[in-house]
Amino acid sequence: MIQVRELSKRFGATVAVDRLDFSVEKGEILGFLGPNGAGKTTTMRILTGFFPPSSGGAAIAGHDVVTEPMAARSSVGYLPESVPLYVDMRVGEYLRFVAGAKGLEKGRARHEVERVQKAVGISDRRGQLIKQLSKGYRQRVGLAQALLGDPPVLILDEPTIGLDPGQIVEIRSLIKSFAGDKTVVLSSHILPEVAATCSKVVIINRGRLVAQGSPSLLRPGGAAGRGRLRVVAQGPAQLLAELLSKVKGVAACSMEDAAGGEATCGFTLDTAGGSQVQAEVARAVVGSGHDLIELSPVTASLEEVFMQLTTNEPGGEEAAA
């Protein structure tokens, strides 16, 4: 549904987007992540037709954003980070105006305005001036205008910014309901929201792709069976360290501080053998006559993965490869 191939954008000597390459399938919800200045907004503006690319290309629903701009734009509903609302218009009036600008005929426009107002929970605000709305409700109006015309692709830049926790849950549920029907590109700095909402994540840094995949695959242990295990056992520390280092699938073993009792030791194992390694570790410890107190996977949060990929450029490039 969305194809981005070798996409680059330069502003003079500044490279905002550098040979970016990714795709989003129909019905997927993509989390588009990166630190401030990474090139996320520039990429979204290219996809929505605001900027032309300097090189490379992008297509929306099979339509090239440069050679078929009108067809590509008609397939997209866009919510920018700063929603350009006409604050002296009433909510319903503004949405009817946007529907007309999108080329919807009057009968369909009325139906669409009612539909999107209900979808984002602003039906009771239809007669209110936009300038009288809270920031959260203005954000809802912005999301409503993006939904007008029922486009197959939604590009949402910080859609929950300014919302209270209850509103965030409601908008998140609405976005998740699009899965399988609409293709959504969601940019957000609230990483738990991305992990809870998105089926795929793309992380960029300095305009370049550093990682992509499902949220679980981007975490240690999610790809190729690599991961970490925490082991707590009773016995001589050095003997246990040597024992664990020799287990098939254990790439490295590091000792923690004493985990509790006088003879209780903790270890962190870097593994490369999937879930089978856990069984091998358990057999090795118990088979040697030692008590196994704990054996558990160590998982990193999406925030930790994000920081690793965007603060360590060489590591990020390795992950993308």
Secondary structure, DSSP 8 states (H G I E B T S, - for coil): -EEEEEEEEEETTEEEEEEEEEEE-TT-EEEEE--TTSSHHHHHHHHTTSS--SEEEEEETTEETTTSHHHHHHTEEEE-SS----TTSBHHHHHHHHHHHTT--HHHHHHHHHHHHHHHT-GGGTTSBGGGS-HHHHHHHHHHHHHTT--SEEEEESTTTT--HHHHHHHHHHHHHTTTTSEEEEE-S-HHHHHHH-SEEEEEETTEEEEEE-TTTTSTTSSTTEEEEEEEEES-HHHHHHHHHTSTTEEEEEE-S--SSTTEEEEEEEEESTTHHHHHHHHHHHHTT-EEEEEEEE---HHHHHHHHHH-HHHHHHHH-
